[in-house]
Amino acid sequence: MRRDAAVIALMVALAASSMPAAAALLTLGEPERQEALRTGERSVTSEVFGEEWRIVHGSGESVTVFTPFHRLALAARHAAFKKEPLKPQDQARLLEELKDRLVFWVDLHGPREDFARHLRPRLLAGTREIEPSLVQNDRTALRRRNGSYLARCQYAFPTKDLSGTARVTLVVRDAEGQAVARFPIDLSRMR
């Protein structure tokens, strides 16, 4: 009887740990850090790892949100593929890189090789427009088979005015101020 209760408790804990939390973790305590490491290590058998943090438009444009949890889980996944542990100093470095920042990797399509050069991202949180702390637009987009171009851009925004349950919109505008992409992001669906 006791063993059955222990097995049930273990199954409930494993199921709960594999489900997304009710809020993005913008800072990690030790329990969250350990859970991110376990999530990454266990994900080597999963082909769908990362879907929780990725938003894809029907056109194929996408954004991947890098929370501290996601970044640490991804690093643990890569280390597990190599059959190596993720060293504590590497964990600390990764988390320091994301301290007080939310990072977005954005894939955008355009008509010319240099279309992304002057793109300007903004994060809309309610009525506030948050300026990026980092903008890295792809200066020379990759030519695709269909004749269009794919630019891979990276943007970082400060988290001081964001909560892990925020609903935000990443808007990317061209040099004339016209929106070229909009990504609604619900941080409560991510860890």
ROSE-4610 file (N, C-alpha, C; in Angstrom, 1 decimal, always signed):
// ROSE-4610
residu = [M/M/M/R/R/R/R/R/R/D/D/D/A/A/A/A/A/A/V/V/V/I/I/I/A/A/A/L/L/L/M/M/M/V/V/V/A/A/A/L/L/L/A/A/A/A/A/A/S/S/S/S/S/S/M/M/M/P/P/P/A/A/A/A/A/A/A/A/A/A/A/A/L/L/L/L/L/L/T/T/T/L/L/L/G/G/G/E/E/E/P/P/P/E/E/E/R/R/R/Q/Q/Q/E/E/E/A/A/A/L/L/L/R/R/R/T/T/T/G/G/G/E/E/E/R/R/R/S/S/S/V/V/V/T/T/T/S/S/S/E/E/E/V/V/V/F/F/F/G/G/G/E/E/E/E/E/E/W/W/W/R/R/R/I/I/I/V/V/V/H/H/H/G/G/G/S/S/S/G/G/G/E/E/E/S/S/S/V/V/V/T/T/T/V/V/V/F/F/F/T/T/T/P/P/P/F/F/F/H/H/H/R/R/R/L/L/L/A/A/A/L/L/L/A/A/A/A/A/A/R/R/R/H/H/H/A/A/A/A/A/A/F/F/F/K/K/K/K/K/K/E/E/E/P/P/P/L/L/L/K/K/K/P/P/P/Q/Q/Q/D/D/D/Q/Q/Q/A/A/A/R/R/R/L/L/L/L/L/L/E/E/E/E/E/E/L/L/L/K/K/K/D/D/D/R/R/R/L/L/L/V/V/V/F/F/F/W/W/W/V/V/V/D/D/D/L/L/L/H/H/H/G/G/G/P/P/P/R/R/R/E/E/E/D/D/D/F/F/F/A/A/A/R/R/R/H/H/H/L/L/L/R/R/R/P/P/P/R/R/R/L/L/L/L/L/L/A/A/A/G/G/G/T/T/T/R/R/R/E/E/E/I/I/I/E/E/E/P/P/P/S/S/S/L/L/L/V/V/V/Q/Q/Q/N/N/N/D/D/D/R/R/R/T/T/T/A/A/A/L/L/L/R/R/R/R/R/R/R/R/R/N/N/N/G/G/G/S/S/S/Y/Y/Y/L/L/L/A/A/A/R/R/R/C/C/C/Q/Q/Q/Y/Y/Y/A/A/A/F/F/F/P/P/P/T/T/T/K/K/K/D/D/D/L/L/L/S/S/S/G/G/G/T/T/T/A/A/A/R/R/R/V/V/V/T/T/T/L/L/L/V/V/V/V/V/V/R/R/R/D/D/D/A/A/A/E/E/E/G/G/G/Q/Q/Q/A/A/A/V/V/V/A/A/A/R/R/R/F/F/F/P/P/P/I/I/I/D/D/D/L/L/L/S/S/S/R/R/R/M/M/M/R/R/R]
num = [1/1/1/2/2/2/3/3/3/4/4/4/5/5/5/6/6/6/7/7/7/8/8/8/9/9/9/10/10/10/11/11/11/12/12/12/13/13/13/14/14/14/15/15/15/16/16/16/17/17/17/18/18/18/19/19/19/20/20/20/21/21/21/22/22/22/23/23/23/24/24/24/25/25/25/26/26/26/27/27/27/28/28/28/29/29/29/30/30/30/31/31/31/32/32/32/33/33/33/34/34/34/35/35/35/36/36/36/37/37/37/38/38/38/39/39/39/40/40/40/41/41/41/42/42/42/43/43/43/44/44/44/45/45/45/46/46/46/47/47/47/48/48/48/49/49/49/50/50/50/51/51/51/52/52/52/53/53/53/54/54/54/55/55/55/56/56/56/57/57/57/58/58/58/59/59/59/60/60/60/61/61/61/62/62/62/63/63/63/64/64/64/65/65/65/66/66/66/67/67/67/68/68/68/69/69/69/70/70/70/71/71/71/72/72/72/73/73/73/74/74/74/75/75/75/76/76/76/77/77/77/78/78/78/79/79/79/80/80/80/81/81/81/82/82/82/83/83/83/84/84/84/85/85/85/86/86/86/87/87/87/88/88/88/89/89/89/90/90/90/91/91/91/92/92/92/93/93/93/94/94/94/95/95/95/96/96/96/97/97/97/98/98/98/99/99/99/100/100/100/101/101/101/102/102/102/103/103/103/104/104/104/105/105/105/106/106/106/107/107/107/108/108/108/109/109/109/110/110/110/111/111/111/112/112/112/113/113/113/114/114/114/115/115/115/116/116/116/117/117/117/118/118/118/119/119/119/120/120/120/121/121/121/122/122/122/123/123/123/124/124/124/125/125/125/126/126/126/127/127/127/128/128/128/129/129/129/130/130/130/131/131/131/132/132/132/133/133/133/134/134/134/135/135/135/136/136/136/137/137/137/138/138/138/139/139/139/140/140/140/141/141/141/142/142/142/143/143/143/144/144/144/145/145/145/146/146/146/147/147/147/148/148/148/149/149/149/150/150/150/151/151/151/152/152/152/153/153/153/154/154/154/155/155/155/156/156/156/157/157/157/158/158/158/159/159/159/160/160/160/161/161/161/162/162/162/163/163/163/164/164/164/165/165/165/166/166/166/167/167/167/168/168/168/169/169/169/170/170/170/171/171/171/172/172/172/173/173/173/174/174/174/175/175/175/176/176/176/177/177/177/178/178/178/179/179/179/180/180/180/181/181/181/182/182/182/183/183/183/184/184/184/185/185/185/186/186/186/187/187/187/188/188/188/189/189/189/190/190/190/191/191/191]
x = [+0.8/+0.0/+0.9/+1.9/+2.8/+3.5/+4.0/+4.7/+3.8/+2.5/+1.6/+1.5/+1.4/+1.3/+2.5/+3.7/+4.9/+5.0/+4.6/+4.6/+3.6/+2.5/+1.5/+2.1/+2.7/+3.3/+4.4/+5.2/+6.2/+5.7/+4.6/+4.0/+3.4/+2.7/+2.2/+3.3/+4.4/+5.5/+6.1/+6.3/+6.8/+5.9/+4.6/+3.7/+3.7/+3.7/+3.7/+4.9/+6.1/+7.3/+7.4/+6.7/+6.7/+5.7/+4.9/+3.9/+4.4/+4.1/+4.6/+4.0/+4.8/+4.3/+3.3/+2.7/+1.7/+2.3/+3.6/+4.3/+5.7/+6.2/+7.6/+8.5/+9.5/+10.4/+11.5/+11.4/+12.3/+13.6/+13.5/+14.7/+14.6/+15.7/+15.6/+16.2/+15.5/+16.0/+16.7/+17.2/+17.9/+16.9/+15.6/+14.7/+14.4/+14.2/+13.9/+15.1/+16.2/+17.5/+17.6/+17.4/+17.5/+16.4/+15.2/+14.1/+14.5/+15.1/+15.5/+16.5/+17.5/+18.5/+17.9/+16.9/+16.3/+15.4/+14.7/+13.9/+14.8/+15.9/+16.8/+17.4/+17.8/+18.5/+17.5/+16.2/+15.2/+14.7/+14.9/+14.4/+15.1/+16.2/+16.9/+16.1/+15.1/+14.2/+13.0/+12.9/+11.7/+12.0/+11.2/+11.5/+10.7/+9.9/+9.1/+9.6/+10.8/+11.4/+11.5/+11.0/+11.1/+9.8/+8.8/+7.6/+6.9/+7.1/+6.6/+7.0/+8.2/+8.8/+8.8/+8.2/+8.2/+6.8/+6.8/+5.5/+5.8/+5.0/+5.2/+4.0/+4.2/+3.1/+2.9/+1.7/+1.4/+2.4/+3.0/+3.9/+5.3/+5.5/+6.8/+7.7/+7.3/+8.0/+7.8/+8.8/+8.7/+9.5/+9.2/+10.0/+10.2/+11.4/+11.7/+12.0/+11.3/+11.5/+12.5/+13.6/+14.6/+14.4/+13.7/+13.6/+14.9/+15.2/+16.4/+16.1/+14.9/+14.6/+14.8/+14.3/+14.5/+16.0/+16.7/+18.2/+19.0/+18.7/+19.4/+19.0/+17.7/+17.2/+17.8/+17.9/+18.5/+20.0/+20.7/+22.1/+22.3/+21.4/+21.4/+21.1/+20.2/+19.9/+21.1/+21.8/+23.0/+24.1/+24.3/+25.3/+24.9/+23.6/+23.1/+23.4/+23.2/+23.5/+25.0/+25.8/+27.3/+27.7/+26.7/+26.9/+27.9/+27.7/+28.5/+27.6/+28.0/+27.2/+27.4/+26.4/+26.6/+27.2/+28.4/+29.2/+28.6/+28.7/+28.2/+28.6/+29.9/+30.3/+29.6/+29.3/+28.6/+27.2/+26.6/+25.2/+25.2/+26.1/+26.1/+26.3/+27.2/+27.5/+26.2/+25.5/+24.3/+23.2/+23.1/+22.0/+22.4/+23.7/+24.2/+23.9/+24.1/+23.8/+22.3/+21.4/+20.0/+19.5/+20.4/+19.9/+19.2/+18.0/+17.2/+16.9/+16.9/+16.7/+15.8/+15.0/+14.2/+14.7/+15.1/+15.8/+14.8/+14.7/+13.9/+14.8/+14.7/+15.3/+14.2/+14.3/+13.2/+13.6/+12.9/+13.1/+12.0/+12.5/+11.6/+11.9/+10.9/+11.0/+10.9/+11.6/+11.6/+11.9/+11.8/+12.0/+13.4/+14.3/+15.7/+16.7/+17.9/+19.0/+19.2/+19.0/+19.3/+18.0/+16.9/+15.6/+15.6/+16.3/+16.2/+17.2/+18.0/+19.1/+18.6/+17.5/+17.0/+15.7/+15.4/+14.2/+14.4/+13.2/+13.2/+12.2/+12.6/+11.7/+11.2/+10.0/+9.4/+8.6/+8.6/+7.8/+6.6/+5.4/+4.2/+3.7/+3.6/+3.0/+1.9/+0.7/-0.4/-0.3/-0.2/-0.1/+1.4/+2.3/+3.7/+4.4/+5.3/+6.2/+7.6/+8.1/+9.5/+10.5/+11.5/+12.7/+13.6/+14.2/+15.2/+16.5/+17.1/+18.5/+19.5/+19.1/+19.9/+19.2/+19.7/+19.2/+20.3/+20.1/+21.0/+20.2/+20.1/+19.4/+20.4/+19.9/+20.7/+20.9/+22.2/+22.5/+22.4/+22.7/+22.6/+21.8/+20.5/+19.6/+19.9/+19.5/+19.7/+18.7/+19.1/+18.2/+17.6/+16.2/+15.5/+15.2/+14.8/+14.5/+13.4/+12.4/+11.3/+11.6/+12.9/+13.3/+13.2/+12.6/+12.5/+13.8/+13.9/+15.1/+14.6/+15.5/+15.3/+16.3/+15.8/+16.7/+16.5/+17.6/+17.6/+18.1/+17.2/+17.5/+17.4/+18.1/+18.1/+17.8/+16.8/+16.4/+16.4/+16.8/+16.7/+16.0/+15.1/+14.4/+14.5/+14.6/+14.7/+13.4/+13.6/+12.4/+11.9/+12.5/+12.2/+10.7/+10.0/+8.6/+7.7/+8.2/+7.5/+7.3/+6.1/+5.9/+5.9/+6.1/+6.1/+4.7/+3.7/+2.3/+1.9/+2.8/+2.4/+2.1/+1.1/+0.8/+1.4/+2.4/+3.1/+3.0/+3.3/+3.4/+4.7/+5.5/+6.7/+6.3/+6.6/+6.3/+7.6/+7.8/+9.0/+8.6/+9.2/+8.8/+10.0/+9.6/+10.7/+11.1/+12.0/+12.6/+11.5/+10.4/+9.3/+8.3/+8.5/+7.6/+6.4/+6.4/+5.4/+5.7/+4.7/+4.9/+5.1/+6.2/+6.4/+6.1/+6.1/+5.7/+5.2/+4.2/+3.6/+3.5/+4.1/+4.0/+3.4/+2.1/+1.5/+2.2/+2.6/+3.3/+2.7/+2.3/+1.7/+2.7/+3.4/+4.5/+4.0/+2.7/+2.1/+2.1/+2.3/+2.3/+3.7/+4.7/+6.1/+6.7/+7.8/+8.6/+9.8]
y = [-1.2/+0.0/+1.3/+1.3/+2.4/+2.6/+1.5/+1.6/+2.2/+1.8/+2.3/+3.8/+4.3/+5.7/+6.5/+5.9/+6.5/+6.5/+5.5/+5.4/+6.5/+6.6/+7.6/+9.0/+9.3/+10.6/+10.9/+9.9/+10.1/+10.4/+9.7/+10.0/+11.4/+11.8/+13.1/+14.2/+14.0/+14.9/+15.0/+13.8/+13.8/+14.5/+14.2/+14.9/+16.4/+16.8/+18.3/+18.9/+18.2/+18.8/+18.9/+18.1/+18.2/+19.2/+19.7/+20.7/+22.1/+23.0/+24.4/+25.0/+25.9/+26.6/+27.7/+28.3/+29.3/+30.7/+30.7/+32.0/+31.8/+32.7/+32.6/+32.9/+32.2/+32.4/+33.4/+34.7/+35.7/+35.7/+35.1/+34.8/+33.4/+32.7/+31.3/+31.2/+30.6/+30.2/+28.8/+28.2/+26.9/+25.8/+25.8/+24.7/+24.8/+26.0/+26.3/+25.9/+26.2/+25.9/+24.4/+23.7/+22.2/+21.6/+22.2/+21.8/+22.0/+23.2/+23.5/+22.5/+22.2/+21.2/+19.8/+19.4/+18.1/+18.1/+19.2/+19.3/+19.2/+19.9/+19.8/+18.4/+17.8/+16.5/+15.4/+15.5/+14.6/+14.8/+16.0/+16.3/+15.7/+15.0/+14.4/+13.3/+12.8/+11.8/+12.5/+13.8/+14.5/+15.3/+15.1/+15.9/+17.3/+17.4/+18.7/+19.6/+19.4/+20.3/+21.8/+22.7/+24.1/+24.7/+23.9/+24.4/+25.4/+25.2/+26.1/+27.5/+27.7/+29.1/+29.6/+28.9/+29.3/+29.7/+30.7/+31.2/+31.3/+30.6/+30.6/+31.1/+32.0/+32.5/+31.6/+31.6/+30.8/+31.0/+32.2/+32.5/+31.9/+31.3/+30.7/+31.6/+32.9/+33.7/+33.3/+33.4/+32.9/+33.7/+33.5/+34.1/+33.0/+33.0/+32.1/+33.0/+32.7/+33.5/+32.8/+33.5/+32.8/+33.4/+32.7/+33.0/+32.3/+32.7/+32.0/+30.5/+30.1/+28.6/+28.0/+28.5/+28.0/+27.9/+29.0/+29.0/+27.9/+27.8/+26.8/+25.3/+25.1/+23.8/+23.5/+24.4/+24.2/+23.8/+24.5/+24.2/+22.8/+22.4/+21.1/+20.0/+20.4/+19.4/+19.2/+20.3/+20.1/+19.3/+19.6/+18.9/+17.4/+17.1/+15.7/+15.0/+15.6/+15.0/+14.6/+15.4/+15.1/+14.2/+13.8/+13.0/+13.6/+14.9/+15.7/+16.4/+16.6/+17.5/+19.0/+19.8/+21.2/+21.8/+22.3/+22.7/+23.9/+24.0/+25.1/+26.4/+26.6/+27.9/+28.3/+27.3/+27.5/+27.9/+27.3/+27.6/+29.1/+29.4/+30.8/+31.8/+31.5/+32.4/+32.6/+31.5/+31.6/+32.5/+32.2/+33.0/+34.5/+34.7/+36.1/+36.9/+36.2/+36.8/+37.2/+36.5/+36.8/+37.6/+38.0/+38.7/+40.0/+40.1/+41.3/+41.5/+40.5/+40.6/+39.4/+39.7/+38.7/+38.8/+37.7/+37.7/+37.0/+37.5/+37.0/+36.7/+35.6/+35.3/+35.2/+36.1/+36.3/+35.9/+35.1/+34.8/+35.5/+36.4/+37.2/+37.0/+37.1/+37.0/+38.4/+38.6/+39.9/+39.7/+40.8/+40.8/+41.0/+41.5/+41.9/+41.3/+41.2/+40.7/+41.6/+42.9/+43.8/+44.3/+43.7/+44.2/+44.4/+43.6/+43.6/+44.6/+45.2/+46.1/+47.2/+47.8/+48.9/+48.7/+47.4/+47.1/+47.5/+48.0/+48.5/+47.7/+46.9/+46.2/+47.0/+46.7/+47.3/+46.2/+46.2/+45.3/+46.0/+45.7/+46.4/+45.6/+46.3/+45.7/+46.6/+46.2/+47.1/+48.4/+49.5/+50.8/+51.3/+50.5/+50.8/+50.2/+51.0/+50.5/+50.5/+49.3/+49.0/+49.0/+49.8/+49.9/+48.7/+48.2/+47.1/+47.6/+46.6/+46.9/+46.3/+45.5/+44.9/+44.7/+45.2/+44.9/+44.4/+43.2/+42.6/+42.1/+43.0/+42.6/+42.0/+41.0/+40.3/+41.3/+41.6/+42.6/+42.0/+40.7/+40.0/+38.8/+38.9/+37.8/+36.6/+35.4/+34.2/+34.1/+33.9/+33.7/+32.3/+32.3/+31.1/+30.6/+29.4/+28.8/+29.5/+30.1/+30.7/+32.2/+32.6/+33.9/+35.0/+34.7/+35.6/+35.4/+36.2/+36.2/+36.0/+35.3/+35.0/+35.7/+36.6/+37.3/+36.7/+36.5/+36.0/+37.1/+37.6/+38.8/+38.4/+39.1/+38.9/+40.2/+40.2/+41.4/+41.0/+42.0/+41.8/+43.0/+42.7/+43.8/+43.6/+44.8/+44.7/+44.1/+43.4/+42.8/+43.5/+44.7/+45.4/+45.7/+46.0/+46.3/+45.2/+44.0/+42.8/+41.8/+41.1/+40.0/+38.7/+37.6/+36.4/+36.0/+36.7/+36.4/+37.4/+38.3/+39.4/+38.8/+39.5/+39.3/+40.5/+40.3/+41.3/+41.1/+42.1/+41.9/+42.4/+41.6/+42.0/+42.6/+43.9/+44.5/+44.9/+44.5/+44.8/+45.8/+47.0/+48.0/+48.2/+48.7/+49.0/+50.5/+51.0/+52.4/+53.4/+53.2/+54.2/+54.0/+53.1/+52.9/+52.0/+51.3/+50.4/+49.0/+48.4/+47.1/+46.0/+45.3/+44.2/+42.8/+42.8/+41.6/+41.9/+41.1/+41.3/+39.8/+39.7/+38.4/+38.6/+38.2/+38.2/+37.1/+37.4/+36.5/+36.5/+35.3/+35.1/+34.4/+35.2/+34.7/+33.7/+33.7/+32.8/+31.4/+31.2/+29.8/+29.3/+30.0/+29.6/+29.4/+28.8/+28.7/+29.5]
z = [+0.0/+0.0/+0.0/+0.9/+1.0/-0.3/-0.9/-2.2/-3.3/-3.4/-4.4/-4.2/-3.0/-2.7/-3.2/-2.9/-3.4/-4.9/-5.6/-7.0/-7.6/-7.0/-7.4/-7.2/-6.1/-5.8/-6.8/-7.2/-8.1/-9.5/-9.9/-11.2/-11.3/-10.2/-10.2/-10.3/-9.6/-9.6/-11.0/-11.6/-13.0/-14.0/-13.9/-14.8/-14.6/-13.3/-13.1/-13.6/-13.5/-13.9/-15.4/-16.1/-17.6/-18.2/-17.4/-17.8/-17.6/-18.6/-18.4/-17.2/-16.6/-15.4/-15.8/-14.9/-15.1/-15.3/-15.4/-15.6/-16.1/-17.0/-17.4/-16.2/-16.0/-14.9/-15.4/-15.0/-15.4/-14.6/-13.4/-12.6/-12.0/-11.8/-11.3/-10.0/-9.1/-7.8/-8.0/-6.9/-7.1/-7.5/-6.9/-7.4/-8.9/-9.4/-10.8/-11.7/-11.2/-11.9/-12.1/-11.0/-11.1/-12.0/-12.0/-12.8/-14.3/-14.6/-16.0/-16.5/-15.6/-16.0/-16.2/-15.4/-15.6/-16.8/-17.1/-18.3/-19.5/-19.6/-20.7/-20.9/-19.8/-19.9/-20.4/-19.9/-20.3/-21.7/-22.3/-23.6/-24.7/-24.5/-25.6/-26.3/-25.6/-26.3/-26.9/-26.8/-27.3/-28.6/-29.6/-30.8/-30.7/-29.8/-29.7/-28.6/-28.2/-27.2/-27.8/-27.0/-27.4/-27.9/-28.2/-28.7/-27.8/-26.5/-25.5/-25.6/-26.2/-26.3/-27.7/-28.6/-30.0/-30.6/-31.3/-31.9/-33.4/-34.2/-35.7/-36.4/-37.3/-38.1/-39.3/-39.9/-41.1/-42.2/-42.3/-43.3/-43.1/-41.9/-41.6/-40.8/-40.6/-39.7/-38.3/-37.5/-36.1/-35.1/-33.8/-32.7/-31.7/-31.2/-30.0/-28.9/-27.7/-26.5/-25.6/-25.3/-24.4/-23.0/-22.1/-20.7/-20.1/-18.9/-18.2/-18.1/-17.8/-17.8/-19.1/-20.2/-21.5/-21.9/-21.6/-22.0/-21.2/-20.0/-19.2/-19.6/-19.9/-20.3/-21.7/-22.6/-23.9/-23.7/-22.9/-22.7/-22.1/-21.1/-20.5/-21.6/-22.5/-23.6/-24.5/-24.9/-25.7/-25.0/-23.7/-22.9/-22.8/-22.7/-22.6/-23.9/-25.0/-26.3/-26.4/-25.8/-25.8/-24.7/-23.9/-22.7/-21.7/-21.5/-20.6/-19.7/-18.4/-17.5/-17.9/-17.6/-17.8/-16.5/-16.7/-15.6/-14.8/-13.5/-12.7/-13.2/-13.6/-14.1/-15.4/-16.3/-17.5/-17.2/-16.2/-15.8/-15.4/-14.5/-14.0/-15.1/-16.1/-17.2/-18.0/-18.3/-19.1/-18.4/-17.1/-16.4/-16.3/-16.2/-16.1/-17.4/-18.5/-19.8/-20.0/-19.3/-19.4/-18.2/-17.3/-16.1/-16.5/-16.0/-16.2/-17.7/-18.6/-20.0/-20.5/-21.4/-22.2/-23.6/-24.1/-25.5/-26.5/-27.7/-28.7/-29.9/-30.5/-31.8/-32.8/-33.8/-34.8/-36.2/-36.9/-38.3/-39.1/-40.0/-40.8/-42.3/-43.1/-44.6/-45.2/-46.3/-47.0/-48.4/-49.2/-50.6/-51.1/-50.2/-50.6/-49.6/-50.0/-49.1/-47.9/-48.0/-46.9/-46.3/-46.5/-45.9/-44.4/-43.7/-42.2/-41.6/-42.4/-41.9/-40.9/-41.2/-40.5/-39.7/-39.4/-38.7/-37.2/-36.7/-35.3/-34.5/-33.5/-32.7/-31.5/-31.0/-29.8/-29.1/-27.8/-27.1/-26.5/-26.8/-26.3/-25.1/-24.0/-22.8/-22.3/-22.7/-22.4/-23.2/-22.5/-23.2/-23.3/-22.7/-22.7/-23.9/-24.4/-25.5/-24.9/-24.8/-24.2/-25.3/-25.1/-26.0/-25.8/-26.9/-26.7/-26.1/-25.4/-24.9/-25.9/-26.8/-27.8/-29.1/-30.2/-31.6/-32.4/-32.9/-33.9/-35.1/-36.1/-37.3/-38.3/-39.0/-40.0/-41.1/-41.4/-42.5/-43.9/-44.0/-45.2/-45.1/-45.4/-45.3/-46.2/-45.9/-46.7/-47.8/-49.0/-50.1/-50.0/-50.2/-50.1/-51.5/-51.6/-53.0/-53.7/-52.9/-53.6/-54.0/-53.8/-54.2/-53.1/-52.0/-50.9/-50.0/-49.0/-48.1/-46.7/-46.0/-44.5/-43.7/-42.8/-41.9/-40.5/-39.8/-38.4/-37.6/-36.7/-35.9/-34.4/-33.6/-32.2/-31.5/-30.5/-29.8/-28.3/-27.5/-26.0/-25.4/-24.4/-23.8/-22.2/-21.6/-20.1/-19.5/-18.4/-17.8/-16.5/-16.2/-15.0/-14.9/-16.0/-16.0/-16.5/-16.5/-17.0/-15.9/-15.9/-15.0/-15.8/-15.2/-15.9/-16.4/-16.1/-16.6/-17.6/-18.1/-19.0/-20.4/-21.0/-22.4/-23.1/-24.0/-24.7/-26.2/-27.0/-28.4/-28.9/-29.6/-30.2/-31.6/-31.8/-33.1/-33.7/-35.0/-35.7/-36.9/-36.9/-37.9/-38.8/-40.0/-41.0/-40.7/-41.5/-41.4/-41.4/-42.2/-42.3/-41.1/-40.2/-39.1/-39.4/-40.5/-40.8/-40.2/-39.6/-38.9/-40.0/-39.9/-40.9/-40.2/-38.9/-38.2/-36.8/-36.3/-35.0/-34.4/-33.2/-32.5/-31.2/-31.0/-29.6/-28.8/-27.6/-26.7/-25.4/-24.9/-23.6/-22.7/-21.9/-21.1/-20.0/-19.7/-18.7/-19.3/-20.6/-21.2/-21.3/-20.8/-20.9/-19.5/-19.4/-18.1/-18.3]
